[in-house]
Amino acid sequence: MIRAKSLSLRYQPFQDKMESEFMSAPNIPSLTYYGADLQTYEYNFPTADNQSGGSSFASDPYLSWVNDVDQQIEELREENEEACTLDEEIESIPDSAYDDAYWLLEMLFDCNVPTPDIGWLVDGGIGFEWRSKNKKGIGTISVYGDNQVVYGASLGSTDRVKGTCALSDIVSLYHFFANLIILCS
């Protein structure tokens, strides 16, 4: 708050000059003619007080998805922290793995890949899993916070895909995402 006040005081002379120049500009026809056609929308984005998922979640799939993913990741973080305190052999998930997970989940959403089951891995990673409707296929992705993605899928008895790529290797990831879409359809 103090920083905002100091910035506004710092730029006050500049703002006064701009307002004075604007006010001294020649008369420009008013836009009141179009005023009747303007519409105002009220956006009710979720706040810390309102996590119930009001009408904005119902009307915007992205906001609903973000809320769901945030909740899953927070539960995952709590479960991993609790497990680490109970068992010394379980590695804690680094913050960079959570960053990689959010990045990957955003790409999955953009490519219309269904939201996976998300879980923590004993070796300090985050795992994503998809199962086919007929239970004969599975797809997995793991991230560990090193900007690498480990992926694999079994679409049937002979069709298998697996590999490792950089999180920034969009071509490889999108190719694998196509397999996940096939798996989930």
C-alpha positions, 0 to 999 in steps of 0.5 A: 500500500505504501509503495502504491502511494509513493508511485502515485505521488511520483507520477502526479505531475506527469498525470496532471500535465496529461490531464491538462493537455487532454482537457485543452484539446479541441472539442471532439464529438461526444460518444453519447450517441453510442451510449445506449448500445453499450452493455456492461458485464459484471465478472464474478471471478472467484475470491478467497471468500467465495470458493463455492464455484458460483455462476462464473465456474458454470459458464467458464470451463477454464475457471472451473478447470483451474479451480479443480486443478488447484485443489488437486495440487494442494491436496497432493502437496499436503499428502506428500508433506505428510508422507515425508514426515512419516517415512524418511525414504519418501522424497519431498516434491520440489517447488519446481515440480509443481511449476512443471506440473502447472505448465504441463496441465495448462498445455493439456487443457489447451489441447483438450486432453481430459484432466488426468488423475494426479498423484505424488511419486515416492521418488519426488515427482508428480505423476499423471495417469489416464485409463481407457474406458475399456481398462485395457489402455493406460497413459502416464506422465511424470515430472520432477522439476527438472524441465523434463517430461517422462511419458508412456502409453499402452493403447493395446497389446502391441501399440506402446509409446514411451519417451522423455523430452524437455517440457519445452519440446512442444512437438513431442508433447503434442504428439503424445497428447494425440495418443492420450486423446485416442486412449480416452476416447 
